[in-house]
């Protein structure tokens, strides 16, 4: 009796990205994405060796968003879409090792970070055609960790994002500039269309807001306007008050972010509930990585002795319900 083997179940493409595409709200970057694509693939459209490109520019300009939108735009051309924060050598290694779980590697259960990291690097070596975004390579120490890593990787694309403008010779730097005034205004108008309190001078107010923001951190501003269900003029009033506050304590030469970005963040943080702020402070103190698994981490043993997990869970729910 002949038996045909069951066809192997096709595994879904690994996708580890911090957020979904903005779709039609992603404006003013079409030319940059084409440049990035041409730079990564070369003239023949099919680079086989590791290709590293660095997207650099000031904080809040949208480097991470541009890299993620590139990933979604060309997702059919890659075997995996992966993302890891690289703020420091420790963060880079921890977050790369953390990809062992989404990649369904047996080593994902290993307690040793080095075991999981090597498993991920081995997977990348034998599964060509991947895209791996290393985000926030903002310090020389982080860059020092990234450079030897590129020597261990083959057959993939490795975009880096960061505020540095000096990378290794094998990494081509592509500068990302602020959005054009028209693109910034169009984004603000469309992103807040559903919940914004409308006014007859919205076009002019959106232009004024975009310029005050330096055309930076526009997504955060739009999200806060939607949350408050206010108009552009009201948001401008709140934002300008916060700008005066942050000028007193924020040091752009240390944080790497323009005062306009810091004022936008302050305006967003001010909308959190008291419990939400407590959770945010706690997460910042613990220095966790990407926030998708923050509630799980804070409810687990790593937070032992730092407060009640039950209370942390309540903070988590309130933060995500209220923000």
C-alpha positions in Angstrom: 0.0 0.0 0.0 1.5 3.3 -1.1 1.3 6.3 1.1 2.0 9.8 0.1 3.6 12.0 2.7 1.6 14.9 4.0 2.7 18.2 2.5 4.8 20.2 4.9 2.9 23.1 6.5 4.3 26.3 5.2 5.5 28.5 8.0 4.3 32.1 8.1 6.9 34.7 7.2 8.5 36.1 10.4 7.4 39.7 10.9 8.7 41.6 14.0 8.0 45.3 13.4 7.1 47.9 16.1 4.0 49.1 14.3 1.8 48.8 11.2 2.0 51.0 8.2 0.5 54.5 8.1 -0.8 53.7 4.6 -1.9 56.9 2.8 -0.9 59.0 5.9 2.8 58.3 5.2 3.5 61.4 3.2 6.5 63.2 1.7 8.9 60.3 1.9 8.2 58.5 -1.4 11.4 59.7 -3.0 13.5 58.7 0.1 12.0 55.2 0.0 13.0 54.9 -3.6 16.5 56.0 -2.9 16.8 53.5 0.0 15.5 50.7 -2.2 17.9 51.5 -5.0 20.7 51.8 -2.5 19.9 48.4 -0.9 19.4 46.4 -4.0 21.8 48.0 -6.5 21.2 48.5 -10.1 20.3 44.9 -10.8 17.7 44.8 -8.0 19.1 41.7 -6.4 22.1 42.1 -4.0 23.2 38.8 -2.5 25.7 39.9 0.1 25.0 41.8 3.3 24.1 45.4 2.5 24.1 48.0 5.3 22.5 51.5 5.0 22.3 54.1 7.7 19.3 56.4 7.9 20.5 59.4 9.9 19.1 62.7 11.0 18.0 64.7 14.1 15.8 63.1 16.7 12.1 63.1 16.0 12.5 63.4 12.2 11.0 60.1 11.4 13.9 57.7 10.8 12.3 54.7 12.5 9.0 55.4 10.7 10.7 55.6 7.3 12.6 52.3 7.9 9.4 50.5 9.0 7.4 51.9 6.1 10.1 50.6 3.8 9.7 47.2 5.3 6.0 47.1 4.8 6.3 48.6 1.3 8.7 45.8 0.1 7.6 43.0 2.4 6.9 40.6 -0.5 10.6 40.8 -1.5 11.9 39.6 1.9 11.8 36.3 3.7 11.6 38.0 7.1 11.0 41.5 8.4 12.9 41.9 11.7 13.5 44.9 14.0 15.8 45.4 17.1 16.5 48.4 19.2 20.2 49.2 19.3 20.5 52.1 21.8 23.5 50.5 23.5 25.6 47.3 23.1 23.6 45.7 25.8 20.3 46.6 24.2 21.4 45.4 20.8 22.5 42.0 22.1 19.4 41.6 24.3 17.0 42.5 21.5 18.7 40.4 18.9 18.6 37.5 21.3 14.9 38.2 21.8 14.2 37.4 18.2 14.7 33.7 18.9 11.1 33.6 20.1 9.4 35.1 17.1 11.7 33.0 14.8 10.4 29.9 16.7 14.0 28.7 17.4 14.5 25.8 19.9 17.1 28.0 21.7 14.5 30.6 22.6 13.9 28.7 25.9 17.6 29.0 26.8 18.4 31.1 29.8 21.8 32.3 28.4 21.5 35.3 26.2 24.6 34.3 24.2 22.9 31.0 23.2 19.8 32.8 21.9 21.9 35.4 20.2 24.1 32.9 18.4 21.0 31.0 17.4 19.5 34.1 15.8 22.7 34.9 13.9 22.9 31.3 12.7 19.3 31.5 11.5 20.1 34.7 9.5 23.1 33.0 8.0 21.1 30.1 6.6 17.9 31.9 5.6 18.8 34.5 3.0 16.7 37.4 1.9 15.8 38.9 5.2 15.5 42.5 6.3 16.8 43.5 9.8 16.3 47.0 11.0 18.7 48.1 13.8 17.1 51.1 15.4 18.6 54.1 17.3 22.3 53.4 16.8 22.9 56.8 18.5 26.1 56.4 20.3 29.7 55.5 19.4 29.5 52.5 21.8 26.4 51.2 20.1 28.1 51.6 16.7 31.1 49.8 17.9 28.9 46.8 18.7 27.1 47.0 15.3 30.3 47.1 13.1 31.6 43.6 13.9 28.0 42.2 13.7 27.8 43.1 10.0 30.8 40.9 9.4 28.9 37.9 10.7 25.8 38.4 8.5 25.4 37.5 4.9 22.6 37.5 2.3 20.3 40.2 3.8 19.6 43.9 4.1 20.5 45.7 7.3 19.2 49.3 7.5 20.4 51.2 10.6 18.7 54.3 12.0 20.5 56.8 14.2 21.5 60.4 14.8 25.2 59.6 14.1 26.6 60.6 10.6 29.8 58.6 10.7 29.6 54.9 10.1 32.0 52.2 9.0 33.2 52.4 5.4 31.0 49.5 4.3 27.9 51.4 5.5 26.4 54.0 3.2 24.7 56.9 5.0 21.5 58.3 3.7 20.4 61.6 5.4 16.7 62.0 6.1 15.5 65.6 6.2 12.3 67.1 7.7 9.1 66.8 5.8 8.2 69.6 3.4 5.7 72.1 4.7 2.9 70.9 2.4 3.5 67.2 3.4 3.5 68.1 7.1 0.3 70.1 6.9 -1.4 67.4 4.8 -0.5 64.8 7.4 -1.8 66.8 10.3 -5.1 67.5 8.6 -5.7 63.9 7.5 -4.4 62.2 10.6 -6.8 64.2 12.9 -9.7 64.4 10.5 -12.0 62.0 12.5 -11.8 63.5 16.0 -10.3 67.0 15.6 -12.5 69.9 16.6 -12.9 71.6 13.2 -12.4 75.3 12.6 -12.6 77.5 9.5 -8.9 78.4 9.8 -7.7 74.8 10.1 -5.4 75.0 7.1 -3.6 78.0 8.5 -3.5 76.6 12.0 -2.1 73.3 10.8 0.6 75.2 8.9 1.4 77.3 12.0 1.6 74.1 14.2 3.8 72.3 11.7 6.3 75.2 11.7 6.3 75.5 15.5 7.0 71.8 15.7 9.8 72.2 13.3 8.0 69.6 11.3 9.1 67.0 13.9 7.2 64.5 16.0 4.1 65.0 14.0 2.6 61.6 14.8 2.8 62.3 18.5 1.1 65.7 18.0 -1.7 64.2 15.9 -2.3 61.4 18.4 -2.7 63.9 21.3 -5.1 66.1 19.3 -7.2 63.0 18.6 -7.0 62.0 22.3 -8.1 65.5 23.5 -10.6 65.9 20.6 -9.4 69.5 20.4 -8.5 71.9 17.5 -5.2 72.9 16.3 -5.3 76.3 18.1 -6.1 74.7 21.4 -3.2 72.2 20.9 -0.9 75.0 20.0 -1.8 76.8 23.2 -1.0 73.7 25.3 2.1 72.9 23.4 3.6 76.5 23.7 3.0 76.4 27.4 4.9 73.1 27.6 7.7 74.4 25.4 8.4 77.1 28.0 8.5 74.3 30.7 10.9 72.0 28.8 13.3 74.9 27.8 14.1 75.1 31.5 15.2 71.5 31.9 15.8 69.9 28.5 19.3 70.0 27.1 19.2 69.1 23.4 23.0 68.7 23.4 22.6 65.9 25.9 19.3 64.3 24.8 19.9 64.7 21.1 16.3 66.0 20.6 15.1 69.5 19.6 13.1 71.4 22.2 10.1 71.2 19.8 10.2 67.4 20.1 10.6 67.4 23.8 7.6 69.8 24.2 5.5 67.5 22.0 6.4 64.5 24.2 5.7 66.5 27.4 2.3 67.4 26.0 1.6 63.7 25.3 2.8 62.6 28.7 0.5 65.2 30.4 -2.5 63.3 29.0 -1.7 60.1 31.0 -3.7 59.2 34.1 -1.9 59.2 37.5 -1.6 55.4 37.3 -0.3 55.7 33.7 2.4 58.1 34.8 3.5 55.8 37.6 3.8 52.9 35.2 5.7 55.0 32.7 8.2 56.1 35.4 8.5 52.5 36.5 9.2 51.2 33.0 11.8 54.0 32.5 13.5 53.1 35.8 13.7 49.4 34.9 15.1 50.3 31.5 13.1 47.7 29.5 13.4 47.3 25.7 10.5 47.7 23.2 7.3 48.3 25.0 5.1 45.5 23.5 5.9 43.1 26.4 6.2 45.6 29.2 3.1 44.4 31.1 4.3 40.8 31.0 7.7 41.8 32.2 6.5 44.0 35.0 4.2 41.3 36.2 6.9 38.7 36.3 9.8 37.8 38.6 12.1 40.6 37.2 10.0 43.1 39.2 10.1 41.1 42.4 10.5 43.3 45.4 9.6 46.5 43.4 5.9 46.6 44.2 2.8 44.6 43.7 2.4 42.8 40.3 -1.4 43.1 40.7 -1.0 46.9 41.1 1.3 46.9 38.1 -1.3 45.0 36.0 -3.8 47.7 37.0 -1.4 50.4 36.0 -0.9 48.6 32.6 -4.6 48.5 31.9 -5.1 52.1 32.9 -2.2 53.3 30.8 -3.3 51.5 27.6 -7.0 52.3 28.2 -6.3 56.0 28.8 -3.6 56.7 26.3 
